Amino acid sequence: MKDKQNIYFASDLHLGIPNREASLLRERKFVAWLESIRHDAKAIYLLGDIFDFWFEYKSVIPRGYSRFFGKLIDLRDEGLPIYIFTGNHDLWMKDFFEEEFGIPVYHEPQERDFNGKRFFLAHGDGLGPGDHGYKLMKKVFTNPFCQWAFRQIHPNLAFRTALFFSRRSRVAQEGNEEVFLGLEKEWLCQFALETLKEKHFDYFVFGHRHTPINVALNEQSKYCNLGDWIKHYSYAKFDGESLHLHYFEP
């Protein structure tokens, strides 16, 4: 691993939508990307919404992601560190990835130091001003009793219902994530600027927004949004000196 210097970041695959065929194509493309970076990757961070819906039962694994799981096993067996963050679509991750693949799952933002550069990493949901409806909903979804109640539903019905409402939400928000609104209107930028008042970070890296963005917050700090793998097939690479956005073309 000593010759592998690049750290990669990706998010928002939303595997499972809009149908099995389209999800499979996206899954194959992402697996091809993972294969393409294995030779120089020091670590891979997946910052949430890997699945459009995820819920862990004790003995049920959702169908449809075998290629993705197989590649994770392949890379982990090689010794490549991989880290997963939960997003607003897959916040019900528990211990499956830790036990099966040796991949830590983070439910809260994390701070990392890479080659002397300070990183703030998170999916981004619920951070910053506004979005009060989602913040309330997240408290409900993360309530242990609500999770227990949902677990009593048969997996076939549970996943079908969750994916139905997820698709409706995606259609309702279509087109709202295409443009960078400026530092003063982007909630995550505002969150980053407020955080910088208390502590320095060189890079804030988020998912959630679905728009590839890499802008300066000030002379020392940058905000990066990873985009998605629905339209943009975008990711970020830190080469030990600086962080840049890239777009995957097999």
Sequence and secondary structure as in RCSB ss.txt:
>XXXX:A:sequence
MKDKQNIYFASDLHLGIPNREASLLRERKFVAWLESIRHDAKAIYLLGDIFDFWFEYKSVIPRGYSRFFGKLIDL
RDEGLPIYIFTGNHDLWMKDFFEEEFGIPVYHEPQERDFNGKRFFLAHGDGLGPGDHGYKLMKKVFTNPFCQWAF
RQIHPNLAFRTALFFSRRSRVAQEGNEEVFLGLEKEWLCQFALETLKEKHFDYFVFGHRHTPINVALNEQSKYCN
LGDWIKHYSYAKFDGESLHLHYFEP
>XXXX:A:secstr
 TT  EEEEE    BT S HHHHHHHHHHHHHHHHHHTTTEEEEEE S SBSS B  SS   SS HHHHHHHHHH
HHTT  EEEE  SSSTB  SHHHHHH   EESS EEEEETTEEEEEE  TT SS  HHHHHHHHHHT HHHHHHH
HTS HHHHHHHHHHHHHHHHHHTTTTTSS   TTT HHHHHHHHHHTTS  SEEEE SS SEEEEESSSS EEEE
E  TTTT EEEEE SS EEEEE   
